[in-house]
Amino acid sequence: MSQQRTEQSAQPEWSALAFTGVRVERPKVVVKADLLPAISVVSFVALVGIPLGLLWSWLAPPQRMRIVGGQTGELPLQMESWHRFDALAVFMLLGLAAGIGVGIVVWLMRERRGPVVLIAAVLGSALSAWLAMQMGLSFAGSSYAITDAPSVGEVVEAAPVLETGWVILAQPFTTALTYGMLAIWNSRDDLGRRLG
């Protein structure tokens, strides 16, 4: 009885093409060979955050504020407080677009397709979004810096801000979703690695 079990476990698994009567071994996850390319993917994708932050600092609208006396200091003009949401929405849309682009470009690395490179792309996207947030706030702060002391009643432009850090999840989520959709669409056991 135990001999039959070992013979059954030694036989290769049936693939998705089992109805043809051909036994094919399912491909295994390659970790060792994909490790160095995965580190490269993390670092190159993370560097996408610098131009993303610069682009956000150009596109995000500043908030116009009126300088008032007393403890309040400055108050936003009417309807200008909506620009807080605009800056957040612009950053999220840039992250979604970058996530789609990263997912497609990493998928095109045919010889390295698999979970190792997917995890690397998601980690790199998370680093990229964090770097874009830090660099974007820095770029925007320097673009809208107030050099002279404003007088009471004067209108100044305040730099755009991101009021929540949760917005950085848009890029890695979209990267994983894009890569996953391409893997589902591919429908091959080895994701087409052998064809490369």
C-alpha positions, 0 to 999 in steps of 0.5 A: 500500500505504501509502495503504491503511494510513493509511486503515485507521488513520484509521477508528475502532476497532470497539467492543464492539457491533461485531456490530450493524454500528455503528461507534463510536469508543472513548472516550479517557481524559480527563486535563485535565478530571479533574485538578482533581476528582482533586486534590479527591478526594486531599485529601478522601479523605486527611482520612478518616484523622483520624476513622479514627485516632480510631475506632481509638484507641477500639476498639483494646484496651490492653495491661495490664502489671505494673511490675517492678523491675530492667532489664525495667521492665514485663511484660505480664500473661498473655494480654495480649500478644495485644492487640498483634495485636488492635490491628493487626487492628482497624486493618486491618479499619477500613482495609478498610471505609474502602477499600470506602466510598471506592471506592463513593463515588468510583465514584458521581462518574459524570461523572469515572469513569476512571483519573485519579480511580481513581489519585487515590482510591488515593493519597488512601487511602494518605495516609488510612491513613498519617494514621490510623496517625499520629493513632491512635497519638497519640490512643491515647498521650494516652488511656493516658498514665501521669501518676504514677510507678507503684510496683513490682507495680502494673498499668498499661494501655499504649497500643495500638501498631501493630507494622508499617507494612504495615497501611496498604496495606489501605485503598488496595488495597481502594479499587482493588479495589472501584473495579475491580469496579464498573468491570467490573460496569459493562461500558461503554466510557465507564464510564457517563460520558455518562449523567451 
